[in-house]
């Protein structure tokens, strides 16, 4: 994968840049659709010295949930069949297994969530960095802090 040698307005100068075809695959859309999004500025892209478009990983992450299902019923199927509604879709940043337990770090936009689960669950789901995953928040109460 090409890396961004210059910042060019990106938040992180080492942010991964994807070719349009790779971005389309991750978003489950067609190549012509992603090209139209680029031309209509619905998705931010960076031009290489050769004039080719590259799409920052942060743009893919921003659009992940929106592109998985276009209709209400499809979105209902996407939201896993569980009673919890607090599901946040993001990208797995790292998976660290130690003995019977594992730490899974998921990036959701600019935020990160860490989950401690069993090592067996990691193996059963075949969790790896770079994959799309949903963090399901289960809590009897959620506190809000005004920032």
CORUR-V67477 format. One record per residue. N is the residue number from 1. OMEGA is omega in degrees with one decimal (999 if undefined). D_LAST is the distance of its C-alpha to the last C-alpha in Angstrom with 2 decimals. Layout:
BEGIN
N | OMEGA | D_LAST
N | OMEGA | D_LAST
END
This chain:
BEGIN
1 | 177.2 | 36.80
2 | 175.8 | 36.39
3 | -178.7 | 33.61
4 | -178.1 | 32.09
5 | 179.2 | 33.88
6 | -176.6 | 31.94
7 | 180.0 | 28.28
8 | 175.5 | 29.01
9 | 178.3 | 25.40
10 | 179.1 | 24.25
11 | -178.9 | 21.12
12 | -177.2 | 23.43
13 | 179.6 | 27.03
14 | -179.9 | 28.27
15 | -179.0 | 26.85
16 | 177.5 | 29.67
17 | -177.8 | 31.38
18 | 171.4 | 33.38
19 | -178.9 | 36.51
20 | -179.5 | 36.31
21 | 177.7 | 38.62
22 | 179.5 | 36.49
23 | 179.0 | 33.31
24 | 178.5 | 35.29
25 | -179.9 | 36.39
26 | -178.0 | 32.91
27 | -178.7 | 31.74
28 | 175.2 | 35.00
29 | -178.6 | 36.06
30 | 177.3 | 39.21
31 | 177.4 | 39.77
32 | 178.9 | 40.75
33 | -178.4 | 37.52
34 | 176.9 | 35.36
35 | 177.9 | 37.61
36 | 177.9 | 37.10
37 | 178.8 | 33.31
38 | -177.7 | 33.63
39 | 179.2 | 35.97
40 | 179.1 | 33.88
41 | 173.9 | 30.70
42 | 176.3 | 29.02
43 | -177.8 | 28.41
44 | 175.4 | 27.87
45 | 178.8 | 30.75
46 | 179.8 | 32.04
47 | 176.6 | 35.72
48 | 177.3 | 37.80
49 | 179.0 | 40.54
50 | 177.3 | 42.94
51 | 179.7 | 41.03
52 | 179.2 | 39.75
53 | 172.5 | 36.34
54 | -175.1 | 33.92
55 | 179.0 | 30.71
56 | 178.8 | 27.68
57 | -179.7 | 26.70
58 | 177.2 | 23.10
59 | 177.6 | 24.72
60 | -179.6 | 26.62
61 | -179.6 | 23.61
62 | -174.4 | 21.82
63 | -172.4 | 24.97
64 | -174.0 | 26.15
65 | -176.7 | 25.51
66 | -174.3 | 26.51
67 | -177.2 | 29.88
68 | -178.3 | 31.00
69 | -174.5 | 32.25
70 | -178.1 | 33.16
71 | 178.4 | 34.19
72 | 179.2 | 32.75
73 | 177.6 | 35.29
74 | 178.3 | 34.66
75 | 177.2 | 30.91
76 | 178.4 | 31.87
77 | -179.7 | 34.03
78 | 177.3 | 31.32
79 | -173.4 | 29.02
80 | -177.9 | 30.92
81 | 175.2 | 33.05
82 | -177.4 | 30.98
83 | -178.9 | 29.55
84 | 179.7 | 25.91
85 | -178.2 | 24.04
86 | -179.0 | 20.85
87 | -178.7 | 22.35
88 | -178.0 | 20.49
89 | -180.0 | 22.97
90 | -177.3 | 22.72
91 | 178.4 | 24.96
92 | 178.4 | 26.23
93 | -179.6 | 25.58
94 | 175.1 | 27.74
95 | 178.8 | 29.92
96 | 179.8 | 31.18
97 | 177.5 | 33.96
98 | -179.6 | 35.19
99 | -178.3 | 37.95
100 | -175.0 | 37.17
101 | 178.5 | 33.39
102 | 175.9 | 31.25
103 | 179.4 | 27.71
104 | 180.0 | 26.43
105 | -179.1 | 23.45
106 | 174.7 | 22.25
107 | 178.0 | 20.16
108 | -173.6 | 18.48
109 | 179.9 | 17.39
110 | -175.0 | 15.19
111 | 176.3 | 14.44
112 | 176.5 | 17.09
113 | 176.9 | 18.38
114 | 177.9 | 21.16
115 | 174.7 | 23.84
116 | -179.4 | 26.82
117 | 179.7 | 29.85
118 | 176.7 | 33.59
119 | 178.5 | 35.46
120 | 177.8 | 37.78
121 | 177.8 | 35.05
122 | 179.9 | 34.21
123 | -178.7 | 37.94
124 | 179.9 | 38.51
125 | -179.0 | 35.79
126 | -177.4 | 36.75
127 | 178.9 | 33.13
128 | 176.8 | 32.87
129 | 178.0 | 30.38
130 | -179.6 | 29.97
131 | 173.4 | 30.53
132 | 179.8 | 28.43
133 | 176.3 | 27.20
134 | 173.6 | 25.11
135 | 179.3 | 22.86
136 | -178.1 | 23.51
137 | 178.5 | 20.95
138 | -178.1 | 23.00
139 | 176.8 | 21.53
140 | 179.2 | 22.52
141 | 177.4 | 19.02
142 | 178.8 | 15.53
143 | 176.9 | 12.61
144 | 176.7 | 9.35
145 | 177.6 | 6.17
146 | -178.7 | 3.80
147 | 999 | 0.00
END
